[in-house]
């Protein structure tokens, strides 16, 4: 079980028909895994996945 207070991001694969390359695309951030999974069902994101945020990425 993942500790409370952890954020989860909803990700999906974005694939190119030209070269068959796929990359992960972050769609949204959520306050819990349950909320994230509910969005997958409500939005019918068939290849979505909820993963815990492990850090902040900065550019």
C-alpha positions as CSV (number, residue, x, y, z in Angstrom):
1,X,0.0,0.0,0.0
2,X,1.3,3.5,-0.9
3,X,1.3,6.1,1.9
4,X,-1.4,8.7,2.1
5,X,-0.6,12.2,0.8
6,X,1.1,10.8,-2.3
7,X,0.0,12.3,-5.6
8,X,-0.7,10.1,-8.6
9,X,-0.4,10.9,-12.3
10,X,-2.6,9.5,-15.1
11,X,-0.4,8.5,-18.0
12,X,-1.1,6.9,-21.4
13,X,1.0,5.9,-24.3
14,X,1.2,8.2,-27.3
15,X,2.4,6.3,-30.4
16,X,3.5,7.5,-33.8
17,X,2.1,5.6,-36.8
18,X,5.2,6.7,-38.8
19,X,7.9,4.9,-36.8
20,X,6.0,2.8,-34.3
21,X,7.7,4.7,-31.4
22,X,5.7,5.2,-28.2
23,X,6.2,7.7,-25.5
24,X,4.5,8.2,-22.1
25,X,2.2,11.2,-21.9
26,X,1.0,12.6,-18.6
27,X,-2.6,13.6,-18.7
28,X,-3.5,14.7,-15.2
29,X,-2.4,14.7,-11.6
30,X,-4.6,13.4,-8.7
31,X,-4.6,13.4,-4.9
32,X,-5.2,9.6,-4.6
33,X,-4.9,6.5,-6.7
34,X,-8.7,5.9,-6.3
35,X,-9.5,9.3,-7.9
36,X,-7.1,8.7,-10.7
37,X,-8.6,5.3,-11.4
38,X,-12.1,6.7,-11.4
39,X,-11.0,9.3,-14.1
40,X,-9.8,6.4,-16.2
41,X,-13.2,4.8,-16.1
42,X,-15.2,8.0,-16.5
43,X,-13.1,9.2,-19.4
44,X,-12.8,5.7,-21.0
45,X,-9.0,5.9,-21.2
46,X,-8.4,2.2,-22.1
47,X,-4.6,2.3,-22.0
48,X,-4.3,4.6,-19.0
49,X,-2.3,3.9,-15.9
50,X,-2.1,5.6,-12.5
51,X,1.4,5.9,-11.1
52,X,2.7,7.6,-7.9
53,X,4.6,10.9,-8.3
54,X,8.1,10.2,-6.9
55,X,9.5,13.7,-7.4
56,X,9.2,17.0,-9.2
57,X,10.7,17.4,-12.6
58,X,11.9,20.8,-13.6
59,X,13.2,22.0,-16.9
